[in-house]
Amino acid sequence: MSKIAGTIITIEDYLSPNSKEININDGKPDAHTIVFNENRKYEIPLFQREIRWSSDNVKRLLSDLNSGSKFLGNIILSINSNNYEIIDGQQRTTIILLIIYCIKKLHGQSIEVFDTCELINQSFTELKAYIDKECDISKFNEIERAKIIESDKYKQRDRIKELIDTLLKEDILKKRRKAEGLLTNLKKSEVNIIVSQADTEATSIQYFLDVNLKGVKLDTEDIFKGYLFSKDTSQEIRFLWQNNKQVVHDLNSYSHSKYKLKSECYPLMKFYEHYFQCELEKNEDYRDKKIT
């Protein structure tokens, strides 16, 4: 854990593309320094979840920010060279950037909005292009449309569109004075940045588990994923994880359209549970035993 460092900073410092060095005096002679390079790009790795926030979550955040600046929790980063991977906090980071995008779209030059770092989502690499054309797939030509759809590994397009539509309809953002005040509060809001500058992101993932398993309920996929990638972060494992997630999303999409079931009728961990159960059934010693 010697290469883990953390401190509280503002959202503007976190997301602004300006360079910044943050010295952390932890009472030791060898104080840590977190370096944010100019024009850095934040990356959401393939093993991260698809966007899960609902319209109600977004409305609640806007209401909170409307009343003043807030503490918005932990952001865990793995920094290796100029690679800034978000290990924890990608949902909040994405939503905050969507809020800023919507303020720009609604008010143009009438509100001065600070520049932000680029966010690269490895499970939806064409996300920025999709948002830039107002999440309207019909505005793309045939080649562009195919590229958008192929890049959306975990079927996030509809959810992103729903969130942006919600933001654009909210009075807090539509009214210039309210939007300006909310943006001021957002810039001053704080996050606890926890950074690993080790050679591997496994340290950050292990820290994610340490932070989130202390009294905070994670679901099974988060815990499984955390342990998996704390042991092996190779490209092969990333590819297999992505492939499994895509299979499950395709299965859910098919089941939903054909049988009109709920979209999350067959989650990833149930998929693994059934797979392991089938493998155990091949062995007489484990046959008929129930997995818990």
C-alpha positions as a Python dict, from the first residue, in 0.01 Angstrom:
ca = {
    (1, 'M'): (0, 0, 0),
    (2, 'S'): (302, 231, 5),
    (3, 'K'): (215, 369, -338),
    (4, 'I'): (-143, 457, -245),
    (5, 'A'): (-210, 826, -181),
    (6, 'G'): (-528, 1019, -134),
    (7, 'T'): (-673, 1361, -62),
    (8, 'I'): (-990, 1565, -107),
    (9, 'I'): (-1006, 1791, -413),
    (10, 'T'): (-1275, 1987, -597),
    (11, 'I'): (-1461, 1856, -900),
    (12, 'E'): (-1305, 2138, -1104),
    (13, 'D'): (-953, 2024, -1010),
    (14, 'Y'): (-1046, 1661, -1083),
    (15, 'L'): (-1201, 1721, -1425),
    (16, 'S'): (-1019, 2029, -1553),
    (17, 'P'): (-754, 1936, -1816),
    (18, 'N'): (-502, 2172, -1653),
    (19, 'S'): (-191, 2022, -1497),
    (20, 'K'): (-185, 2005, -1119),
    (21, 'E'): (44, 1865, -851),
    (22, 'I'): (-110, 1787, -515),
    (23, 'N'): (130, 1742, -225),
    (24, 'I'): (2, 1526, 56),
    (25, 'N'): (160, 1578, 393),
    (26, 'D'): (72, 1265, 587),
    (27, 'G'): (306, 1341, 875),
    (28, 'K'): (593, 1151, 720),
    (29, 'P'): (913, 1299, 576),
    (30, 'D'): (850, 1138, 233),
    (31, 'A'): (519, 1313, 156),
    (32, 'H'): (329, 1180, -147),
    (33, 'T'): (253, 1381, -457),
    (34, 'I'): (-39, 1318, -693),
    (35, 'V'): (38, 1446, -1042),
    (36, 'F'): (-244, 1533, -1281),
    (37, 'N'): (-90, 1587, -1624),
    (38, 'E'): (-219, 1852, -1863),
    (39, 'N'): (-482, 1728, -2111),
    (40, 'R'): (-497, 1391, -1938),
    (41, 'K'): (-764, 1144, -2045),
    (42, 'Y'): (-961, 939, -1797),
    (43, 'E'): (-1038, 585, -1902),
    (44, 'I'): (-1317, 353, -1793),
    (45, 'P'): (-1176, 1, -1841),
    (46, 'L'): (-1373, -280, -2002),
    (47, 'F'): (-1430, -459, -1675),
    (48, 'Q'): (-1632, -168, -1535),
    (49, 'R'): (-2009, -180, -1524),
    (50, 'E'): (-2234, -25, -1784),
    (51, 'I'): (-2401, 298, -1673),
    (52, 'R'): (-2659, 211, -1405),
    (53, 'W'): (-2791, 548, -1290),
    (54, 'S'): (-3164, 610, -1334),
    (55, 'S'): (-3349, 934, -1405),
    (56, 'D'): (-3446, 948, -1037),
    (57, 'N'): (-3079, 925, -934),
    (58, 'V'): (-2995, 1217, -1165),
    (59, 'K'): (-3286, 1431, -1037),
    (60, 'R'): (-3177, 1367, -678),
    (61, 'L'): (-2820, 1476, -756),
    (62, 'L'): (-2943, 1795, -926),
    (63, 'S'): (-3161, 1872, -625),
    (64, 'D'): (-2865, 1820, -389),
    (65, 'L'): (-2635, 2040, -598),
    (66, 'N'): (-2902, 2308, -627),
    (67, 'S'): (-2884, 2359, -250),
    (68, 'G'): (-2504, 2389, -234),
    (69, 'S'): (-2170, 2217, -294),
    (70, 'K'): (-2152, 1855, -179),
    (71, 'F'): (-1905, 1580, -96),
    (72, 'L'): (-1950, 1326, -377),
    (73, 'G'): (-1758, 1029, -239),
    (74, 'N'): (-1446, 837, -341),
    (75, 'I'): (-1278, 829, -680),
    (76, 'I'): (-1015, 554, -705),
    (77, 'L'): (-764, 596, -988),
    (78, 'S'): (-482, 384, -1119),
    (79, 'I'): (-215, 610, -1272),
    (80, 'N'): (55, 451, -1483),
    (81, 'S'): (251, 693, -1704),
    (82, 'N'): (-22, 909, -1866),
    (83, 'N'): (-290, 644, -1826),
    (84, 'Y'): (-559, 744, -1573),
    (85, 'E'): (-793, 450, -1519),
    (86, 'I'): (-1105, 496, -1307),
    (87, 'I'): (-1131, 193, -1079),
    (88, 'D'): (-1417, 333, -870),
    (89, 'G'): (-1635, 636, -942),
    (90, 'Q'): (-1696, 598, -1314),
    (91, 'Q'): (-2074, 633, -1274),
    (92, 'R'): (-2046, 968, -1092),
    (93, 'T'): (-1776, 1091, -1330),
    (94, 'T'): (-1993, 1009, -1633),
    (95, 'I'): (-2303, 1175, -1486),
    (96, 'I'): (-2113, 1491, -1387),
    (97, 'L'): (-1977, 1522, -1742),
    (98, 'L'): (-2329, 1472, -1881),
    (99, 'I'): (-2456, 1755, -1657),
    (100, 'I'): (-2182, 1986, -1786),
    (101, 'Y'): (-2261, 1882, -2146),
    (102, 'C'): (-2630, 1963, -2097),
    (103, 'I'): (-2557, 2305, -1946),
    (104, 'K'): (-2343, 2384, -2252),
    (105, 'K'): (-2616, 2260, -2486),
    (106, 'L'): (-2894, 2455, -2317),
    (107, 'H'): (-2711, 2783, -2262),
    (108, 'G'): (-2422, 2796, -2510),
    (109, 'Q'): (-2199, 3098, -2450),
    (110, 'S'): (-2434, 3263, -2199),
    (111, 'I'): (-2283, 3050, -1919),
    (112, 'E'): (-1908, 3014, -1890),
    (113, 'V'): (-1843, 2641, -1849),
    (114, 'F'): (-1496, 2514, -1765),
    (115, 'D'): (-1321, 2278, -2006),
    (116, 'T'): (-1314, 1914, -1900),
    (117, 'C'): (-1087, 1615, -1953),
    (118, 'E'): (-1181, 1364, -2218),
    (119, 'L'): (-1347, 1048, -2086),
    (120, 'I'): (-1283, 726, -2278),
    (121, 'N'): (-1526, 446, -2207),
    (122, 'Q'): (-1373, 121, -2332),
    (123, 'S'): (-1713, -50, -2334),
    (124, 'F'): (-1858, 230, -2549),
    (125, 'T'): (-1569, 390, -2738),
    (126, 'E'): (-1799, 598, -2962),
    (127, 'L'): (-1987, 748, -2667),
    (128, 'K'): (-1868, 1103, -2735),
    (129, 'A'): (-1972, 1085, -3102),
    (130, 'Y'): (-2311, 946, -2998),
    (131, 'I'): (-2368, 1229, -2748),
    (132, 'D'): (-2245, 1497, -2990),
    (133, 'K'): (-2533, 1405, -3224),
    (134, 'E'): (-2788, 1423, -2941),
    (135, 'C'): (-2805, 1044, -2898),
    (136, 'D'): (-3006, 1023, -3221),
    (137, 'I'): (-2887, 719, -3414),
    (138, 'S'): (-3076, 837, -3724),
    (139, 'K'): (-2837, 1133, -3757),
    (140, 'F'): (-2550, 899, -3848),
    (141, 'N'): (-2487, 756, -4192),
    (142, 'E'): (-2492, 378, -4236),
    (143, 'I'): (-2118, 329, -4170),
    (144, 'E'): (-2118, 561, -3868),
    (145, 'R'): (-2432, 394, -3730),
    (146, 'A'): (-2273, 50, -3752),
    (147, 'K'): (-1962, 183, -3576),
    (148, 'I'): (-2170, 331, -3293),
    (149, 'I'): (-2368, 10, -3242),
    (150, 'E'): (-2059, -214, -3258),
    (151, 'S'): (-1871, 0, -3005),
    (152, 'D'): (-2157, -15, -2753),
    (153, 'K'): (-2044, -343, -2599),
    (154, 'Y'): (-2288, -343, -2306),
    (155, 'K'): (-2597, -187, -2471),
    (156, 'Q'): (-2581, 151, -2297),
    (157, 'R'): (-2726, 374, -2570),
    (158, 'D'): (-3084, 385, -2448),
    (159, 'R'): (-2983, 453, -2088),
    (160, 'I'): (-2749, 738, -2189),
    (161, 'K'): (-3024, 892, -2403),
    (162, 'E'): (-3273, 863, -2118),
    (163, 'L'): (-3035, 1039, -1877),
    (164, 'I'): (-2959, 1324, -2118),
    (165, 'D'): (-3329, 1369, -2200),
    (166, 'T'): (-3401, 1388, -1825),
    (167, 'L'): (-3129, 1649, -1770),
    (168, 'L'): (-3242, 1867, -2062),
    (169, 'K'): (-3601, 1876, -1928),
    (170, 'E'): (-3514, 1972, -1570),
    (171, 'D'): (-3600, 2331, -1473),
    (172, 'I'): (-3283, 2351, -1262),
    (173, 'L'): (-3080, 2329, -1585),
    (174, 'K'): (-3323, 2498, -1826),
    (175, 'K'): (-3333, 2824, -1632),
    (176, 'R'): (-3007, 3009, -1686),
    (177, 'R'): (-2969, 3156, -1338),
    (178, 'K'): (-3038, 2823, -1168),
    (179, 'A'): (-2803, 2640, -1405),
    (180, 'E'): (-2530, 2893, -1335),
    (181, 'G'): (-2569, 2849, -960),
    (182, 'L'): (-2574, 2470, -989),
    (183, 'L'): (-2256, 2476, -1199),
    (184, 'T'): (-2084, 2691, -934),
    (185, 'N'): (-2185, 2441, -665),
    (186, 'L'): (-2071, 2151, -881),
    (187, 'K'): (-1726, 2303, -938),
    (188, 'K'): (-1684, 2354, -562),
    (189, 'S'): (-1812, 2006, -473),
    (190, 'E'): (-1544, 1766, -354),
    (191, 'V'): (-1435, 1408, -401),
    (192, 'N'): (-1181, 1202, -214),
    (193, 'I'): (-923, 1107, -476),
    (194, 'I'): (-742, 782, -396),
    (195, 'V'): (-455, 709, -633),
    (196, 'S'): (-231, 412, -693),
    (197, 'Q'): (87, 490, -883),
    (198, 'A'): (209, 131, -875),
    (199, 'D'): (311, -56, -1191),
    (200, 'T'): (-17, -246, -1194),
    (201, 'E'): (-377, -147, -1132),
    (202, 'A'): (-423, -456, -912),
    (203, 'T'): (-324, -240, -611),
    (204, 'S'): (-605, 6, -689),
    (205, 'I'): (-855, -275, -733),
    (206, 'Q'): (-753, -428, -402),
    (207, 'Y'): (-798, -87, -241),
    (208, 'F'): (-1142, -62, -402),
    (209, 'L'): (-1233, -388, -227),
    (210, 'D'): (-1088, -270, 104),
    (211, 'V'): (-1285, 56, 89),
    (212, 'N'): (-1614, -92, -30),
    (213, 'L'): (-1631, -408, 177),
    (214, 'K'): (-1620, -217, 505),
    (215, 'G'): (-1988, -187, 588),
    (216, 'V'): (-2102, -87, 238),
    (217, 'K'): (-2306, -342, 48),
    (218, 'L'): (-2166, -431, -294),
    (219, 'D'): (-2352, -670, -519),
    (220, 'T'): (-2207, -1005, -619),
    (221, 'E'): (-2076, -888, -956),
    (222, 'D'): (-1878, -602, -799),
    (223, 'I'): (-1715, -836, -546),
    (224, 'F'): (-1643, -1110, -801),
    (225, 'K'): (-1501, -858, -1048),
    (226, 'G'): (-1289, -693, -780),
    (227, 'Y'): (-1125, -1017, -670),
    (228, 'L'): (-1080, -1137, -1028),
    (229, 'F'): (-899, -823, -1145),
    (230, 'S'): (-699, -790, -824),
    (231, 'K'): (-541, -1124, -923),
    (232, 'D'): (-510, -1082, -1300),
    (233, 'T'): (-550, -765, -1511),
    (234, 'S'): (-413, -911, -1836),
    (235, 'Q'): (-566, -826, -2173),
    (236, 'E'): (-685, -1186, -2205),
    (237, 'I'): (-889, -1162, -1884),
    (238, 'R'): (-1026, -822, -1989),
    (239, 'F'): (-1132, -965, -2326),
    (240, 'L'): (-1301, -1267, -2166),
    (241, 'W'): (-1487, -1044, -1919),
    (242, 'Q'): (-1604, -819, -2202),
    (243, 'N'): (-1709, -1120, -2409),
    (244, 'N'): (-1910, -1269, -2121),
    (245, 'K'): (-2081, -936, -2052),
    (246, 'Q'): (-2176, -902, -2419),
    (247, 'V'): (-2319, -1254, -2427),
    (248, 'V'): (-2534, -1178, -2123),
    (249, 'H'): (-2654, -845, -2265),
    (250, 'D'): (-2743, -1012, -2595),
    (251, 'L'): (-2926, -1288, -2410),
    (252, 'N'): (-3121, -1037, -2202),
    (253, 'S'): (-3206, -829, -2508),
    (254, 'Y'): (-3333, -1138, -2689),
    (255, 'S'): (-3534, -1260, -2389),
    (256, 'H'): (-3680, -915, -2332),
    (257, 'S'): (-3793, -870, -2694),
    (258, 'K'): (-3926, -1225, -2741),
    (259, 'Y'): (-4079, -1298, -2403),
    (260, 'K'): (-4134, -941, -2278),
    (261, 'L'): (-3933, -1008, -1963),
    (262, 'K'): (-3756, -752, -1747),
    (263, 'S'): (-3426, -633, -1897),
    (264, 'E'): (-3215, -778, -1614),
    (265, 'C'): (-3383, -1119, -1613),
    (266, 'Y'): (-3055, -1308, -1643),
    (267, 'P'): (-2768, -1123, -1472),
    (268, 'L'): (-2403, -1205, -1529),
    (269, 'M'): (-2351, -1378, -1195),
    (270, 'K'): (-2648, -1609, -1254),
    (271, 'F'): (-2488, -1689, -1590),
    (272, 'Y'): (-2166, -1790, -1410),
    (273, 'E'): (-2356, -1981, -1144),
    (274, 'H'): (-2533, -2192, -1407),
    (275, 'Y'): (-2210, -2249, -1597),
    (276, 'F'): (-2030, -2372, -1285),
    (277, 'Q'): (-2328, -2587, -1192),
    (278, 'C'): (-2316, -2752, -1536),
    (279, 'E'): (-1942, -2813, -1502),
    (280, 'L'): (-1989, -2972, -1158),
    (281, 'E'): (-2267, -3196, -1291),
    (282, 'K'): (-2006, -3367, -1509),
    (283, 'N'): (-1835, -3493, -1194),
    (284, 'E'): (-2022, -3758, -997),
    (285, 'D'): (-1876, -3633, -666),
    (286, 'Y'): (-2048, -3295, -709),
    (287, 'R'): (-2360, -3397, -896),
    (288, 'D'): (-2687, -3271, -745),
    (289, 'K'): (-2504, -3040, -500),
    (290, 'K'): (-2639, -2687, -481),
    (291, 'I'): (-2412, -2385, -520),
    (292, 'T'): (-2461, -2110, -261),
}
